[in-house]
Amino acid sequence: MEHPVIHWLMNDGKKLPESSPFLEAFAGQLQQAGVDVTRITTGVPILHPQIVSFSGLWRLGDGVSERLYHYDDNVRSALSASPILIAYSGEGPVRCRLTGPPVEGEYPILADLRREGFTDYFVIAVPFADGTHKALSFATARADGFSDAEIALFEAVVPAMAFHLEVQALRRTASTLLDTYVGHLSGRRVLDGHIRRGMGETIRAVIWLCDLRGFTSMSEALPRDVLIEMLNAYFGPMCDAVSEHRGEILKFIGDAMLAIFPVSDDASVACRNALAAAHKAQDALAQENAARESRGARRIDYGIALHIGDVIYGNIGSDTRLDFTVIGPAVNLTARIEGLCRDLDRKLLLSADFVTAGNIAAQSLGAHALKGVAAKQEVFAIA
């Protein structure tokens, strides 16, 4: 007769494609089956520009937490001295009883588990279809550790767990790539099926457009590596500031960056978030320029424009190549205002609509004729 935990994995467990709810439910199934498990982890290396591995951690009484391990020497060192690395290599399983005294040369994690009261630790490899292996671990605080029947169950669930972890890893990889190349909100919409040309909606949002000054001449004069380093030093603070203040980076257009801060109920919240992001980016780039000047490198000069309006948010392009972005007169107006930054010698300009919607204290710089815009537009700067 099929074990109830395996039956759940092959049936109702498939209804939980997200890793955290699935791990919580899996732990509950084990407990219902009488398995005295206190801690479960999953370890899945993922495709990400900064993150080497994702781990789900379930603890009895605490629920599930997610851990992301970044590329650095500490992570490499920890993995090299961990049974998780053995699982990643497809070997094992590894079982460590923790009731006895520490053994010289044992895995560093065992000391932590002992301090937390665990008595038995079991790690097993989970094979994926591409030939790689991931890791699944179980720990208990029961005095006599896991029973033989429980260890046998852990081994028996591996094929079903492999299916679930692979689906979750593929979904996470897709989400990560979409977040990285498209943006979180846009990526979520793509995953939810908004992938047909012309699909979109009209939303109200703060539009952010920033541009690097003198990029054309720099691209002709600077070596490739120096130019790329400068672009990264410029885009980094811009991206970090926008993301930290709930903005969505939509695209890089050469040396320009387009982002939005969608309006939910209160437009002033989106305006203040965008303005806070602009201030943070300016502060970071001021520090970057000070460092650059100290070593004789070229300064980063830029302009940022903020405007609020209705935009069409969705897919444009061809049948085979789409761009999830925003378009409309409000976007064009933002671009024209950003173009004034050079003429007015300002790093940040605000539209009249933005100042009004956000109730921002700002100084008027007068009304200006903008190419392609019928009426003159009043622009503002923070005093």
N, C-alpha and C positions, 0 to 999 in steps of 0.2 A: 504493500500500500504506500502511495506517495506521501512523503512527509508534508504536514500542513504548511511549513515555512516554504518548501519548494513549490507546493501548489500555489501559494500566494504569489511567489516570485513569477511564476509562469502565467498568472492570470491577472489578479487585481493590481499587482505591482506595476504592470505595464501602463497603468493609468496615471502614473506619477513620473513624468519625464524630467522633472527638476530634481537636482541632486539632494538638496536639504530635506524637502518633504519625503522623498523616497527613503533616505537613510533613517529618518525618524520613524517612519512606518515599518521599515525592516527591523529595527531594534524592538519595536512593539510586538512584532510577530514572533521574534525569538523569545521574548519574555512570556508571551501567551503560551508558547510551547514548552515553558518550564526551563528554558536555558538561562542560567545565572550569569548573564553578561552585564558588565558595568561600563565598558568603554569599547567603542568600535571606531576604526578609522578607515578611510579609503585614500589611496594615493594614486593620482593620475597625472603624469607629465602632460602638459598642454602646449599647443602652438601659440606663443605670445611673444611680443618683442621684448618684454621685461621679466616675464614670469616663467619659471621653469616647471613648476608643479602646483597642482591644486589638491587640497586635502579636505575631506569632510570629517569632522570629529563629533561623534555623539558620546555624551556622558550621561549616565543615569542621574536624573534630577535636574540636569542643566540643558538638555536638549542638544541641538545641532549647532555647531559653529563652523564657519568656513575659513580655511587658512590658505593663503597664497604665498608661495616661496619664490622670491626674486633671485635673479642671477647674481650671486656674489660668493665670495670665498667661504663665508660662514655656512651657507646652504650646502655648498659642495663638501665642506668638511663634515657637516652633520650627516649627510647622506652616505659618505664614504665609510662612516662608522655606525651604520644603522642596518638592522635586518630588512628595512624597507628596500635598500639597494639590492639585497639578495633577491627579493621578490621581483624587483624591476629587471633583474638579469634572468628571470625564469627559473631560478633555483629555489630550494627549500622544499617543504615549509620549515619555518623556524619556530621552535617552542622554547620558551624560557620560563622555568619555574622560579618564583621570586621569594619563596619562603625561607630559603637558606641564606647564608652570608654571601656578600659580594665575592665574585671571582675575579682575579687579576686579568685584565684585558677584556672584560665583558663589555657589551654595548653600553655606551653612556646613558641611553634612555632608560635602562633598567634601574639605575639609581633613582631617577625621577619617579618611576612607577612604584618602586618600593616605598618611597616617602609618601606617596599618595595612597598607600594601603593595598595595592594590587598584589595578587599572589600568583597569577599565571598570565602569560602573554603569548599569543599565537599569531604568527604572520604567515600569509600564504599568497602565492603569485596568482594573478588573474590574467589568463591569456586573451589577447585581442586578435581580431582577424588579420591584422597587418603583421603579425609575428612578434609584436612587442608584448610586454607584460606589465601589469599594474599591480598594486598592492592592496590587500585587505587584512586588517588586524583586529583581533578580539582580545579583551582583557577582562579578568574577573577579580573580585575581592573576596570571594568565597574561600574559606580557610584551606580546603583541600584542592582548590583549583578546579579546572575543567574536568569533567568526566570523559571517559573514552567515547561515549555516545555523542557528547557535545563536539568533541574534536572531529569525529566522523561526520557529523552534520556540517561543520564548517567546511570540510573538504567536499561534501556533496553539493553544497550550494554554489560552488565556484562556477560551473557552466552557466547557470542562470544569472548569477551576479555579473559574469562577463558580458552578457547581453545588455543588462541594464547600464553598467558602467560605460560600455562603449557608446550606447545611445546618448548618455549624458555627456560623455567627453566630446562626441561629435557636435552635439548641440552647443556645448560651451565653446568649442573651437569656432563654430560658425558665429556665435554671438560675439566672441572676442575679436574675430577678424572684422566683423561688421562694425563693432564699436571702434576699432582702430582705424578703419578706412572710410567708414560712413558716418559714424557718430552713434551714441547710445540710443537716442529716441528714434532716429531714422532706422538704425539697425533693428530695433525691436519691431518696427512696422514692417520691415522686409520679412523678418522671421514669422510675423503674424499673417503674411500672405499678401501684403500690399506691393505687388511686384509687376502689375500690368502698366503699360505705358498709358499715361493720362490719369491714372488713379491719384487722387489727391483731395485736398480740402483747403478752404480758406480759413486761415487762423490769424489771430492778432499776436504780434510779437515785437519785441525790441530787436532791431537789426544792428549787428556789429560788423563793421568793415574796417580792417586795418591794412596798412600798406607800408612797405619799406621804401625809404627815400633813396634815390640814386642807384637803384638796383641794376638798371641797364648798363650804366658805365662801370659799375663794380663787376658785373658778370664778364665784361670785356677785359678788365684790368687785373682781376684777382685770379690766382691759381684755383683750380677746381676744389681742392680740399679746404682751402681757406674760405672760399665762397660758401661751401656746404656748412662749414663750422659756424659761419656768421648767420646763415639762415636758421640753423638749429638754435643758436643763442637768442635769436629774435623770436622765432615761433614758440620756443619752449615756454617762456614766461607768459606769452599771450594765451597759449592753450591751457596752461595750468590755471591761470586766473579765470578764464571763462568756465572751465569745468568745475572749479571750486565753488563758483557762484551760480550753479545750476543752469549754465548756458549749454548750448549744443553747437559744437563745431561742425559745420556742414562741408566745407571744402577749402582747399588751398588753391589759389589761382596765381601761379607763379610766386611772386613775393607778397601776395595779398591773402587775407584770411576772412572768410565769411562765416558768421555765427549768428544764432538767434537765442533769445530768451523768451520762450513762449509765455503768453499772458494767460493766467487761469481766471481767478475772480477779480483780483485787484491789480490793475496795470501798474500802480506805483511800486509794487513789490518787484516786478520784473525790471522796471527802470532802475530801482535802487540796487538790485543785484548786478545789473550791467555796469552801472557807474562804479560800484565797489570793485568789480573785476577790472575795469579800466584803471582805477587808482592802483590796484595791486600790480598790474602789469607795468605801469609807469614806474612804480617804486623798484620793482625787480630789474627793469631795464636801466634805471639810473645807477643801480649797484653794478650791473654788468658793464655799463659804459665806463664807470670809474675804474673797474678792473682792467678793461681794455686799454684805457688811456695810460694806465700805469705800466703796461708792457708794450706800448707803442702800437697797439692794434687800432684799426679803424673803428670809429664810433658807429653805433646803430641809431640811425635817424628814421623816424616813422610817424605815421598819423593814424588816429583812431576816430571814427565817426559813429555816433549813436543816434538812432531814429526809431520811432515806433509807428506801426501801421499794419494794415491788413496785407497778408502775403499769400500767395498760392503755394502750398506745401505738398509736394508730391513728386511723381515720376515724370521726367521728360527725357526724350532721346529717341532711339530707334527701337525696333523689335528685339534686337539682340544686345544692345548696350544702352543702359539707362543710368540716369543721374537723379538721386533723391535730393532735392534741393528746394530753395524758395525763389520765386520770381514775382515780378510785379512792379508797379510804379514806386512803391515804398523802397524796394531794394535799389532801384536806379537812383532815387533821390539820395539814399545813404551814400552811394558811390560818389555822387557829385559833391556832397558835403565833405566827404573825406578828401576829395581833390583840393578843397579850399585850405586844408591844413598847411600845405606848403606856402600858399599865397599869404596866409594870415600869420605864418610862423607860429603855429599852434600844434601841439601833439594830440590834443583832444578837442573835438568840436561836437556840440549837441544841437539837435534840431529843436525848433520851437515846440513841435508836438511832444517831443521827449521831455522837455523841461516842464511843460504843462501837465502831462500825464503823471510824471514822477514827483511833481511839486518840488522841483529842484531849485535851489538858490543859485542862480547863474547870472553872468554878465553878458548883456547883448553886445554882439560885434557888428550889428547892423544887418540890413537886408542885402542880399547879393543875387545877381543874375547867375543862373546855373544853366549849362548847356542841356538842352532837351527838356527843360522845365519852364512852363509858361510864365508863372509868376515868380517874382523875386522871393527868396527864402531867407528869413531871419535865422541867424545862427548864434550860438551861445558858447561861452567858455566858463569853466568854474573859476570864480574870482580868486 
